[in-house]
Amino acid sequence: MYASADERLAELPPAPEASLLPRIRERFIASDKTLVVLDDDPTGTQTCYDVTVLTSWGVDLLTRELEKKPSILFILTNSRSLTEDKAVALAAEIGNNLVAARQKCGRAFVVVSRSDSTLGGHFPAEVDGVAGALGQPDSVRLLVPAFMEGGRITIGDARGGGARFSIELPLRSGAALLTSRL
């Protein structure tokens, strides 16, 4: 018998008393980098507002957008609809184009690959493709099998939905731990 998502959530340690989000936000803003989110499906992108969303990724376009020094930039790849080989090639192309755009405009960035909360995308192959193109084959992978804005979370074999979540990412002993509050 499978445990429900609510039962699995009850097993998690309590969330920390103070939110870490303000400190994380401050540090990121101070870094003067752009967070580039590669989104494999429009579901996640549709939950965002006041951000630029690109559906193409030519070097000149990426350069123009990075020159604006946005704090965040979404690139909708729609790669979940592709075969794995094509998704990996696309991720590498975008990574190479981001590197070329950085060389042209000097803007530093951090790349996040956002994909399906049930890990139904092309993980880890697609992430490996972009990481290799960025020259970061050993980059950190943080798996958060959840789509908080959609009220979905996957824990073990249980997938829950319909709840509102607040996410905190405290670090304990060098490992990331997801804690959620319903």
C-alpha positions as CSV (number, residue, x, y, z in Angstrom):
1,M,0.0,0.0,0.0
2,Y,1.3,3.5,-0.9
3,A,1.3,6.3,1.6
4,S,-0.5,9.5,0.6
5,A,1.3,12.7,-0.1
6,D,-0.1,14.1,3.1
7,E,1.2,11.2,5.1
8,R,4.6,11.7,3.5
9,L,4.6,15.4,4.2
10,A,3.9,14.7,7.9
11,E,7.1,12.6,8.0
12,L,9.3,15.6,7.0
13,P,11.1,17.6,9.7
14,P,9.5,20.9,10.6
15,A,10.3,24.0,8.5
16,P,12.8,26.4,10.1
17,E,11.5,29.2,12.2
18,A,12.8,32.0,10.0
19,S,12.5,32.1,6.3
20,L,15.8,31.8,4.3
21,L,14.3,33.4,1.3
22,P,15.1,37.1,2.1
23,R,18.8,36.2,2.6
24,I,18.9,34.1,-0.6
25,R,17.2,37.0,-2.5
26,E,19.7,39.5,-1.1
27,R,22.7,37.4,-2.0
28,F,21.4,36.7,-5.5
29,I,20.7,40.4,-6.2
30,A,24.2,41.3,-4.8
31,S,25.7,38.8,-7.3
32,D,24.5,41.0,-10.2
33,K,23.7,37.9,-12.3
34,T,20.7,36.9,-14.4
35,L,18.9,33.7,-13.5
36,V,18.2,32.0,-16.8
37,V,15.4,29.4,-16.5
38,L,15.2,26.8,-19.3
39,D,11.6,25.5,-19.1
40,D,10.8,22.3,-20.9
41,D,7.0,22.9,-20.9
42,P,4.8,26.0,-20.8
43,T,3.1,25.0,-17.5
44,G,5.7,26.5,-15.2
45,T,6.2,29.6,-17.3
46,Q,2.5,30.3,-17.2
47,T,2.7,30.7,-13.4
48,C,5.1,33.6,-13.7
49,Y,4.5,37.3,-14.4
50,D,6.6,40.4,-15.0
51,V,9.4,38.3,-16.6
52,T,10.6,38.1,-20.1
53,V,9.8,34.7,-21.8
54,L,11.7,33.9,-24.9
55,T,10.6,31.2,-27.4
56,S,13.8,31.5,-29.5
57,W,17.4,31.6,-28.4
58,G,19.6,33.0,-31.1
59,V,22.8,34.6,-29.9
60,D,21.8,38.1,-30.9
61,L,18.5,37.9,-29.1
62,L,20.1,36.5,-25.9
63,T,22.7,39.2,-26.1
64,R,20.1,41.9,-26.3
65,E,18.1,40.5,-23.4
66,L,21.1,39.9,-21.2
67,E,22.3,43.5,-21.9
68,K,19.1,44.7,-20.1
69,K,20.4,43.0,-17.0
70,P,17.2,41.3,-15.9
71,S,17.2,39.4,-12.7
72,I,15.4,36.5,-14.4
73,L,14.9,35.4,-17.9
74,F,12.8,32.5,-19.0
75,I,13.5,30.5,-22.2
76,L,10.6,28.2,-23.1
77,T,12.2,25.3,-24.9
78,N,9.2,23.0,-25.1
79,S,11.8,20.2,-25.1
80,R,9.5,17.7,-23.2
81,S,7.8,17.2,-26.6
82,L,11.0,16.1,-28.2
83,T,12.9,12.8,-28.3
84,E,15.7,12.6,-25.7
85,D,18.4,13.0,-28.4
86,K,16.8,16.1,-29.8
87,A,16.2,17.6,-26.3
88,V,19.8,17.1,-25.4
89,A,21.0,18.7,-28.7
90,L,18.6,21.7,-28.1
91,A,19.9,22.1,-24.5
92,A,23.5,22.1,-25.7
93,E,22.6,24.6,-28.5
94,I,21.0,27.0,-25.9
95,G,24.0,26.6,-23.6
96,N,26.4,27.4,-26.4
97,N,24.3,30.4,-27.4
98,L,24.3,31.7,-23.8
99,V,28.0,31.4,-23.6
100,A,28.4,33.3,-26.9
101,A,26.0,36.0,-25.7
102,R,27.9,36.3,-22.4
103,Q,31.1,36.8,-24.4
104,K,29.5,39.6,-26.4
105,C,27.8,41.5,-23.5
106,G,29.7,40.4,-20.4
107,R,26.6,39.6,-18.4
108,A,27.0,36.8,-15.9
109,F,24.2,34.3,-15.4
110,V,23.1,31.2,-13.6
111,V,21.1,28.5,-15.5
112,V,18.3,26.5,-14.0
113,S,16.6,23.7,-15.9
114,R,13.0,23.5,-14.9
115,S,11.1,20.3,-15.9
116,D,8.3,18.1,-14.9
117,S,7.6,17.7,-11.2
118,T,7.2,14.0,-11.6
119,L,10.5,13.9,-13.4
120,G,8.8,12.9,-16.6
121,G,11.1,15.0,-18.8
122,H,14.6,14.1,-20.1
123,F,16.5,14.1,-16.8
124,P,19.4,13.8,-16.4
125,A,20.4,13.8,-20.1
126,E,19.0,17.3,-20.9
127,V,20.7,18.9,-17.8
128,D,23.9,17.2,-18.8
129,G,23.6,18.7,-22.3
130,V,23.3,22.2,-21.1
131,A,25.9,21.8,-18.3
132,G,28.4,20.5,-20.8
133,A,27.8,23.4,-23.2
134,L,28.3,25.8,-20.3
135,G,31.6,24.1,-19.4
136,Q,30.1,23.0,-16.0
137,P,29.7,19.2,-16.3
138,D,29.9,18.8,-12.5
139,S,27.3,21.4,-11.8
140,V,25.0,21.0,-8.8
141,R,21.7,19.2,-9.4
142,L,18.9,19.9,-7.0
143,L,15.8,17.8,-7.6
144,V,12.6,19.3,-6.2
145,P,9.8,17.0,-7.4
146,A,7.1,19.6,-6.9
147,F,5.2,22.3,-8.7
148,M,4.3,24.5,-5.8
149,E,2.3,27.1,-7.9
150,G,0.1,24.2,-9.2
151,G,-0.2,22.7,-5.8
152,R,1.5,19.4,-6.8
153,I,4.2,17.6,-4.9
154,T,5.7,14.1,-5.4
155,I,7.2,12.3,-2.4
156,G,8.4,8.8,-2.8
157,D,5.6,7.1,-4.8
158,A,2.9,9.5,-3.7
159,R,1.8,12.5,-5.7
160,G,-0.4,15.0,-4.0
161,G,-2.3,18.0,-5.3
162,G,-4.7,20.8,-4.6
163,A,-2.8,22.3,-1.7
164,R,-1.0,25.6,-1.3
165,F,2.7,25.2,-0.5
166,S,5.4,27.4,1.0
167,I,8.9,26.2,0.1
168,E,12.1,26.6,2.1
169,L,15.4,25.1,1.1
170,P,17.6,24.9,4.2
171,L,21.0,23.3,3.9
172,R,21.9,20.7,6.5
173,S,25.2,18.9,6.4
174,G,25.8,20.1,2.8
175,A,22.7,18.4,1.5
176,A,19.6,20.2,0.3
177,L,16.4,19.3,2.1
178,L,12.9,20.2,0.9
179,T,10.5,21.2,3.6
180,S,7.0,22.3,2.8
181,R,4.2,23.7,4.8
182,L,0.6,23.1,3.9
